[in-house]
Amino acid sequence: MGEELEELFTDESVDKVLQIYELYSRESVISWMKNREAEKMEIRQITGNEEIAVVIPTSNADGQLAKRAVELFKGASITLVESKGKKFNFAKSVNAGILKVMEYKPSWIVVANDDTTYAEPVTKLMEDLSRTTKTLVMAKPSGYHSYKVSLIRPDENFLKGMVLFGKVLKLGYAEITGKLYLKYREKFKLNTMVAINSMMGPMRRFAGEVKEEVVNAGSFMILRRSRVKVPVLNEVFINGYEDLLLSMNLRNDYEVIDYRLDEMRGASLGFGKLRFARNFVNEIYLNYLLQNG
């Protein structure tokens, strides 16, 4: 079962990926996720200020994206975690990097994507961090980090609207997620949908019951080393929602500081239908966690 499910998940055809939800049960999908192996990881460290450790997952430690990220965070101790292939797992790469930097006990651990295009100097970051007492620290909001997310019980008409607008406006997230919720919400016991506020806009008021609103750290997060335990991110998730779950768990112990950076859009995973067809396994697993504690 696992091999067949894996073949469907890693196929480049959206229709093939969607077959997962027709053929497999919630229990089968989650079991496969829990037992899925990750690609081989190689860790490369660049010396710097050991008070602040930057962990950067990347598919190519010698590539242009990684080189730019290293330059942007120059002055900090940097750990590149290289992993590439169809079984790349963001959470496992991050946890491997964090476990490594724990050896020299930095005050702060930064998790950043290799597609970061701009970041204020590390000295500015250290100055801002010196004034916070929180465990989770986020940067000034942008489209890909420190953004608001609503956990909603979606209304059926809203889901139909998502599909329609997704098709017309070519929004992969809206079309695929709306379609899958309409068809499989009962089968997979889905009662909580993750919706990014900025993507919903004024339609949020028609979405359904908003259970909770959370600020998601997203692509950039900073952790106070003395208060975190490895694994920091839930490794069952497959390149989605591991950051959200952490943000939810630390919802009462976070702060947004006046530190700015920017990133590329979907440089690693893309932003089309295929990404969101695969991401639906994370919707299934998140709902399972919310229902079972």
C-alpha positions as a Python dict, from the first residue, in 0.01 Angstrom:
ca = {
    (1, 'M'): (0, 0, 0),
    (2, 'G'): (270, 247, 100),
    (3, 'E'): (462, 215, -226),
    (4, 'E'): (149, 260, -437),
    (5, 'L'): (41, 563, -237),
    (6, 'E'): (393, 707, -265),
    (7, 'E'): (390, 665, -642),
    (8, 'L'): (64, 857, -667),
    (9, 'F'): (182, 1132, -432),
    (10, 'T'): (507, 1196, -617),
    (11, 'D'): (353, 1179, -965),
    (12, 'E'): (369, 1503, -1163),
    (13, 'S'): (5, 1468, -1271),
    (14, 'V'): (-256, 1644, -1058),
    (15, 'D'): (-512, 1378, -1149),
    (16, 'K'): (-281, 1102, -1025),
    (17, 'V'): (-228, 1277, -691),
    (18, 'L'): (-602, 1329, -652),
    (19, 'Q'): (-658, 952, -682),
    (20, 'I'): (-513, 921, -331),
    (21, 'Y'): (-826, 1071, -180),
    (22, 'E'): (-1055, 843, -379),
    (23, 'L'): (-867, 521, -310),
    (24, 'Y'): (-740, 549, 48),
    (25, 'S'): (-893, 598, 393),
    (26, 'R'): (-791, 855, 652),
    (27, 'E'): (-614, 586, 853),
    (28, 'S'): (-421, 465, 549),
    (29, 'V'): (-308, 815, 450),
    (30, 'I'): (-191, 903, 802),
    (31, 'S'): (-16, 569, 848),
    (32, 'W'): (173, 624, 523),
    (33, 'M'): (269, 977, 630),
    (34, 'K'): (400, 855, 965),
    (35, 'N'): (614, 584, 807),
    (36, 'R'): (742, 782, 509),
    (37, 'E'): (1119, 800, 489),
    (38, 'A'): (1300, 1125, 411),
    (39, 'E'): (1574, 1189, 160),
    (40, 'K'): (1934, 1173, 274),
    (41, 'M'): (2049, 1494, 445),
    (42, 'E'): (2392, 1654, 448),
    (43, 'I'): (2478, 1929, 694),
    (44, 'R'): (2724, 2208, 622),
    (45, 'Q'): (2816, 2465, 888),
    (46, 'I'): (2959, 2814, 846),
    (47, 'T'): (3114, 2967, 1156),
    (48, 'G'): (2988, 3293, 1299),
    (49, 'N'): (2836, 3441, 1613),
    (50, 'E'): (2727, 3136, 1811),
    (51, 'E'): (2469, 3337, 2002),
    (52, 'I'): (2247, 3322, 1694),
    (53, 'A'): (2224, 3011, 1477),
    (54, 'V'): (2052, 3022, 1138),
    (55, 'V'): (1920, 2691, 1000),
    (56, 'I'): (1853, 2691, 625),
    (57, 'P'): (1702, 2385, 451),
    (58, 'T'): (1810, 2375, 86),
    (59, 'S'): (1812, 2140, -211),
    (60, 'N'): (2157, 2263, -315),
    (61, 'A'): (2407, 2399, -64),
    (62, 'D'): (2623, 2523, -353),
    (63, 'G'): (2337, 2680, -548),
    (64, 'Q'): (2265, 3048, -598),
    (65, 'L'): (1972, 3055, -355),
    (66, 'A'): (2175, 2906, -70),
    (67, 'K'): (2473, 3132, -144),
    (68, 'R'): (2254, 3440, -133),
    (69, 'A'): (2091, 3330, 193),
    (70, 'V'): (2432, 3272, 351),
    (71, 'E'): (2539, 3622, 248),
    (72, 'L'): (2219, 3778, 384),
    (73, 'F'): (2271, 3623, 728),
    (74, 'K'): (2644, 3685, 734),
    (75, 'G'): (2775, 3724, 1087),
    (76, 'A'): (2556, 3452, 1236),
    (77, 'S'): (2647, 3087, 1270),
    (78, 'I'): (2483, 2924, 968),
    (79, 'T'): (2381, 2562, 918),
    (80, 'L'): (2277, 2449, 571),
    (81, 'V'): (2078, 2127, 559),
    (82, 'E'): (2093, 1990, 205),
    (83, 'S'): (1828, 1741, 99),
    (84, 'K'): (1682, 1687, -245),
    (85, 'G'): (1451, 1445, -413),
    (86, 'K'): (1085, 1349, -414),
    (87, 'K'): (1086, 1266, -43),
    (88, 'F'): (1225, 1600, 76),
    (89, 'N'): (1066, 1684, 411),
    (90, 'F'): (1098, 2040, 539),
    (91, 'A'): (1026, 1952, 902),
    (92, 'K'): (1285, 1674, 910),
    (93, 'S'): (1550, 1900, 755),
    (94, 'V'): (1476, 2177, 1005),
    (95, 'N'): (1483, 1938, 1301),
    (96, 'A'): (1815, 1791, 1185),
    (97, 'G'): (1963, 2139, 1163),
    (98, 'I'): (1829, 2242, 1503),
    (99, 'L'): (1962, 1925, 1663),
    (100, 'K'): (2306, 2008, 1523),
    (101, 'V'): (2315, 2369, 1644),
    (102, 'M'): (2192, 2266, 1988),
    (103, 'E'): (2544, 2131, 2042),
    (104, 'Y'): (2688, 2480, 2096),
    (105, 'K'): (2385, 2619, 2281),
    (106, 'P'): (2301, 2940, 2094),
    (107, 'S'): (2062, 3186, 2256),
    (108, 'W'): (1847, 3199, 1944),
    (109, 'I'): (1773, 2960, 1657),
    (110, 'V'): (1653, 3113, 1330),
    (111, 'V'): (1480, 2902, 1066),
    (112, 'A'): (1487, 3061, 721),
    (113, 'N'): (1419, 2948, 365),
    (114, 'D'): (1695, 2950, 107),
    (115, 'D'): (1476, 3165, -118),
    (116, 'T'): (1515, 3469, 110),
    (117, 'T'): (1583, 3769, -114),
    (118, 'Y'): (1634, 4041, 146),
    (119, 'A'): (1710, 4053, 518),
    (120, 'E'): (1814, 4331, 749),
    (121, 'P'): (2159, 4286, 906),
    (122, 'V'): (2208, 4021, 1173),
    (123, 'T'): (2321, 4296, 1411),
    (124, 'K'): (1976, 4455, 1378),
    (125, 'L'): (1813, 4117, 1446),
    (126, 'M'): (2024, 4063, 1758),
    (127, 'E'): (1934, 4407, 1885),
    (128, 'D'): (1561, 4341, 1838),
    (129, 'L'): (1586, 4000, 2004),
    (130, 'S'): (1756, 4147, 2310),
    (131, 'R'): (1427, 4317, 2400),
    (132, 'T'): (1191, 4018, 2384),
    (133, 'T'): (1105, 3759, 2647),
    (134, 'K'): (904, 3527, 2419),
    (135, 'T'): (980, 3175, 2297),
    (136, 'L'): (868, 3222, 1936),
    (137, 'V'): (964, 3541, 1755),
    (138, 'M'): (844, 3646, 1411),
    (139, 'A'): (958, 3909, 1165),
    (140, 'K'): (757, 4201, 1030),
    (141, 'P'): (465, 4049, 833),
    (142, 'S'): (480, 3970, 461),
    (143, 'G'): (294, 3734, 229),
    (144, 'Y'): (499, 3432, 335),
    (145, 'H'): (580, 3485, 700),
    (146, 'S'): (400, 3626, 1005),
    (147, 'Y'): (62, 3617, 831),
    (148, 'K'): (-285, 3563, 975),
    (149, 'V'): (-458, 3230, 924),
    (150, 'S'): (-817, 3142, 1008),
    (151, 'L'): (-928, 2796, 1114),
    (152, 'I'): (-1282, 2772, 982),
    (153, 'R'): (-1571, 2529, 957),
    (154, 'P'): (-1638, 2604, 590),
    (155, 'D'): (-1986, 2667, 458),
    (156, 'E'): (-2080, 2455, 156),
    (157, 'N'): (-2168, 2757, -58),
    (158, 'F'): (-1833, 2913, 29),
    (159, 'L'): (-1655, 2597, -88),
    (160, 'K'): (-1848, 2604, -415),
    (161, 'G'): (-1747, 2968, -454),
    (162, 'M'): (-1384, 2874, -395),
    (163, 'V'): (-1396, 2623, -680),
    (164, 'L'): (-1563, 2869, -917),
    (165, 'F'): (-1334, 3163, -843),
    (166, 'G'): (-1034, 2933, -844),
    (167, 'K'): (-1113, 2818, -1197),
    (168, 'V'): (-1187, 3168, -1328),
    (169, 'L'): (-890, 3339, -1162),
    (170, 'K'): (-657, 3038, -1196),
    (171, 'L'): (-601, 3010, -821),
    (172, 'G'): (-478, 2657, -758),
    (173, 'Y'): (-531, 2669, -383),
    (174, 'A'): (-894, 2778, -408),
    (175, 'E'): (-995, 2539, -685),
    (176, 'I'): (-825, 2227, -551),
    (177, 'T'): (-891, 2276, -180),
    (178, 'G'): (-1254, 2374, -236),
    (179, 'K'): (-1315, 2076, -463),
    (180, 'L'): (-1155, 1827, -225),
    (181, 'Y'): (-1341, 1958, 80),
    (182, 'L'): (-1673, 1936, -102),
    (183, 'K'): (-1610, 1578, -211),
    (184, 'Y'): (-1426, 1429, 85),
    (185, 'R'): (-1505, 1622, 402),
    (186, 'E'): (-1719, 1339, 538),
    (187, 'K'): (-1485, 1060, 434),
    (188, 'F'): (-1184, 1219, 604),
    (189, 'K'): (-1380, 1373, 894),
    (190, 'L'): (-1279, 1727, 804),
    (191, 'N'): (-1438, 2006, 1003),
    (192, 'T'): (-1154, 2259, 1016),
    (193, 'M'): (-1010, 2421, 705),
    (194, 'V'): (-696, 2633, 703),
    (195, 'A'): (-755, 2961, 522),
    (196, 'I'): (-505, 3243, 479),
    (197, 'N'): (-682, 3569, 558),
    (198, 'S'): (-514, 3772, 284),
    (199, 'M'): (-622, 3517, 22),
    (200, 'M'): (-984, 3523, 138),
    (201, 'G'): (-1011, 3902, 159),
    (202, 'P'): (-1369, 4023, 217),
    (203, 'M'): (-1502, 3673, 142),
    (204, 'R'): (-1389, 3571, 490),
    (205, 'R'): (-1720, 3692, 635),
    (206, 'F'): (-1905, 3433, 423),
    (207, 'A'): (-1663, 3147, 483),
    (208, 'G'): (-1844, 2989, 774),
    (209, 'E'): (-1769, 2960, 1143),
    (210, 'V'): (-1427, 3104, 1225),
    (211, 'K'): (-1303, 2885, 1509),
    (212, 'E'): (-975, 3061, 1565),
    (213, 'E'): (-735, 3309, 1412),
    (214, 'V'): (-361, 3245, 1441),
    (215, 'V'): (-54, 3437, 1331),
    (216, 'N'): (154, 3181, 1143),
    (217, 'A'): (532, 3215, 1154),
    (218, 'G'): (549, 3070, 804),
    (219, 'S'): (879, 3077, 617),
    (220, 'F'): (1078, 3258, 887),
    (221, 'M'): (1077, 3191, 1260),
    (222, 'I'): (1306, 3249, 1556),
    (223, 'L'): (1310, 3025, 1863),
    (224, 'R'): (1458, 3079, 2207),
    (225, 'R'): (1684, 2776, 2233),
    (226, 'S'): (1651, 2731, 2609),
    (227, 'R'): (1275, 2671, 2581),
    (228, 'V'): (1246, 2437, 2286),
    (229, 'K'): (1284, 2062, 2254),
    (230, 'V'): (1376, 1860, 1947),
    (231, 'P'): (1186, 1767, 1739),
    (232, 'V'): (1058, 2124, 1711),
    (233, 'L'): (843, 2059, 1404),
    (234, 'N'): (602, 1769, 1358),
    (235, 'E'): (771, 1548, 1097),
    (236, 'V'): (453, 1372, 987),
    (237, 'F'): (348, 1678, 787),
    (238, 'I'): (479, 1684, 431),
    (239, 'N'): (599, 2035, 351),
    (240, 'G'): (297, 2214, 491),
    (241, 'Y'): (133, 2311, 823),
    (242, 'E'): (428, 2206, 1041),
    (243, 'D'): (492, 2579, 1090),
    (244, 'L'): (123, 2642, 1160),
    (245, 'L'): (103, 2373, 1428),
    (246, 'L'): (407, 2520, 1603),
    (247, 'S'): (254, 2868, 1585),
    (248, 'M'): (-70, 2732, 1730),
    (249, 'N'): (113, 2560, 2015),
    (250, 'L'): (297, 2883, 2099),
    (251, 'R'): (5, 3117, 2032),
    (252, 'N'): (37, 3263, 2384),
    (253, 'D'): (414, 3293, 2379),
    (254, 'Y'): (513, 3478, 2062),
    (255, 'E'): (604, 3829, 1952),
    (256, 'V'): (641, 4006, 1619),
    (257, 'I'): (951, 4227, 1612),
    (258, 'D'): (1047, 4514, 1382),
    (259, 'Y'): (1280, 4306, 1165),
    (260, 'R'): (1228, 4290, 790),
    (261, 'L'): (1300, 4035, 522),
    (262, 'D'): (1144, 3912, 200),
    (263, 'E'): (1127, 3587, 5),
    (264, 'M'): (1047, 3451, -340),
    (265, 'R'): (705, 3298, -404),
    (266, 'G'): (696, 2920, -421),
    (267, 'A'): (1058, 2883, -528),
    (268, 'S'): (1083, 2523, -403),
    (269, 'L'): (731, 2380, -409),
    (270, 'G'): (561, 2598, -668),
    (271, 'F'): (221, 2759, -625),
    (272, 'G'): (1, 2565, -864),
    (273, 'K'): (-259, 2290, -846),
    (274, 'L'): (-4, 2014, -790),
    (275, 'R'): (123, 2169, -468),
    (276, 'F'): (-225, 2197, -320),
    (277, 'A'): (-334, 1853, -438),
    (278, 'R'): (-44, 1714, -235),
    (279, 'N'): (-103, 1950, 55),
    (280, 'F'): (-447, 1802, 119),
    (281, 'V'): (-281, 1516, 310),
    (282, 'N'): (-175, 1784, 559),
    (283, 'E'): (-535, 1903, 591),
    (284, 'I'): (-631, 1545, 675),
    (285, 'Y'): (-357, 1506, 935),
    (286, 'L'): (-414, 1847, 1095),
    (287, 'N'): (-783, 1769, 1139),
    (288, 'Y'): (-689, 1435, 1293),
    (289, 'L'): (-462, 1610, 1544),
    (290, 'L'): (-720, 1873, 1632),
    (291, 'Q'): (-980, 1604, 1695),
    (292, 'N'): (-756, 1366, 1889),
    (293, 'G'): (-526, 1599, 2079),
}
